[in-house]
Amino acid sequence: MKPTHSHTTLADAQIGAGMLVHAVQAPAEAPEWGPWLEQIGFVPGEPVRLMARAALGGDPLVVRIGHSTFALRKAEAACISVHAAT
């Protein structure tokens, strides 16, 4: 039996939890976000971790992908589907 993964977005991930990128889906109003996020490392199977949220609303988010750390807006992070690393 194949294990199932519960997916969430990086915008909703728990701080510090080890996650894996499942997919990137850019919104229709900003299709350029998909290729940009993939170019900076958000590709399926890549480990990612939400490091911190800004105070008062949580925007931007600090995320680590590979050996790089980025600040993403919540709207950008919401394009990245993730699941728990096993």
Buried (B, 14 or more C-beta within 10 A) or exposed (E): EEEEBEEBBBBEBEEEEEBBBBBBEBEEEEEEBBEBBBEEBBBEEBBBBBBBBEEEEEBBBBBBBEEEEBBBEBBBBBBBBBBBEE
